[in-house]
Structures are given as structure tokens and as C-alpha cells.
Amino acid sequence: MATTRSYGDACRFASALDVVGERWALLIVRELLLGPKRFTDIRTGLPGASPNILSERLRELEAAGVIRRRKLAPPAGSWVYELTEWGAELEPVITRLGAWGARSPLPPAGARIGVDSIVLALRSLFDPDRAAGLDAVYELRLDGDRFTVSIDSGEIDLTRGTAAEPVAAIEAGPGELAALLTGQVQLDDALDSGAVRIEGGRREAARFLRLFPMPEPCDGGAAQDDAAAAESGVAVTV
């Protein structure tokens, strides 16, 4: 058990929440899915978590066997956190949870999205049918970080690092990439404004972006939200 807090329930779901149910725990796992990170790098991805809380969660997850801490070989010599094999098994859980959250009828307005978050969102949104017959490697350049995205036989593979001979490289901020994926901004407009840059094939980049359709939001709670807003005099923006 990661902490002294427990649901005291023999259900395996409850036992899992005893380990990763604390605030920030699953987001720490998310930050490590693409590889090891230093404490400062995790802090960058989770600016809302105070250093003390983040340190506490890291200790709890390490004690539970979800993550481990190790020192990189020279010349780096930095201490990093990484997922254990058991911790890495949470990847499909987080991917599916992200796909479920993408259908929220009330997505968070104005919230920032981090670099690793938008990259991992690609796995949640990926449509293998749209990738039929596609065998290509792309590179994403997001706020100085580089990621390789490989598409092969209707499957996607995401790794941190520079791609070898990508058919297209897309350079943008995570917010700009999110705007492209959600259709808030068109690719031509983003290129004209300089918010997005493409190296290589523009047509290939456009096809890449079409591989990640946004799901239709669920309608749960919409009527109740409209009624509550009407009573309070607050308009609901669709």
C-alpha cells in the first residue's frame, strides 16, 4: 500500500486506488510513460503540484513499487524517476481513461496542456482505420522536446527523441497542436501565422493530423447544466 490511507475494501479496484488514487499520482505516472525524468522535469509537467506534495507522491509511488529512482551514468549523473515494469502496465489504463475523458460534455475551458499530455493524447485519439495502408515515421517538435511517432499496420508507437528520416516534422507548442487536432485552427491558418511550422511533406503532415479525430462528446448532464444555468442567469456556451 502506498500510503496509510486506504479504502479498507478487498475489491481489487479499491486496492488499485489505494496505490494510485491520491491526487497527482496518476499524472505522475503519465509524465513518466515516455521515459525517465528528473524531479524538475516532472515539476515542469505538473506546475499545479507544490514541490512538497510532488515529493510526497513520488515517495509513495516508489514505496508501492510503481516507480523507482536511479542515477544516470556519467557524464549526466542526474537522479531520475522511471516506471517499474508493473508501473508501466498502467499505460493502457491511462490511455483508455484519456479517451473516456475526451468525451466529457464539459471539457475544462482555458486549461493548459503539457507537452507529454498532448503526445500521449495521440495514443488515445488514434484511429487505426484512418491509418490503414500507412507506414510512415513523423517527428513532433514541441517546446524544444522531440518525439518520434511511427505508424505501421494500423498501430502507433510513440517515443521520446529525434526521428530518423521522418516524412514530415511538425513544430508547434502543445496548445497549438491541440488546436489543430480539435479543429479550432486550420492547418493553413496556423502555417500562415507562424504558430506551426512543417519540415518535409505538407500533405503528409495534413494526413497525420487526420489520424486523430476528436470523439463526439457525451450528452450526460447537459440538460441539468442548461437548467441550472437558466436559473442562475448564466448562459451555457456550446
Summary of the structure (lengths in Angstrom):
residues: 238
radius of gyration: 19.9
end to end distance: 42.7
largest distance: 63.4
contacts: 653
relative contact order: 0.10
helix: 42%
strand: 18%
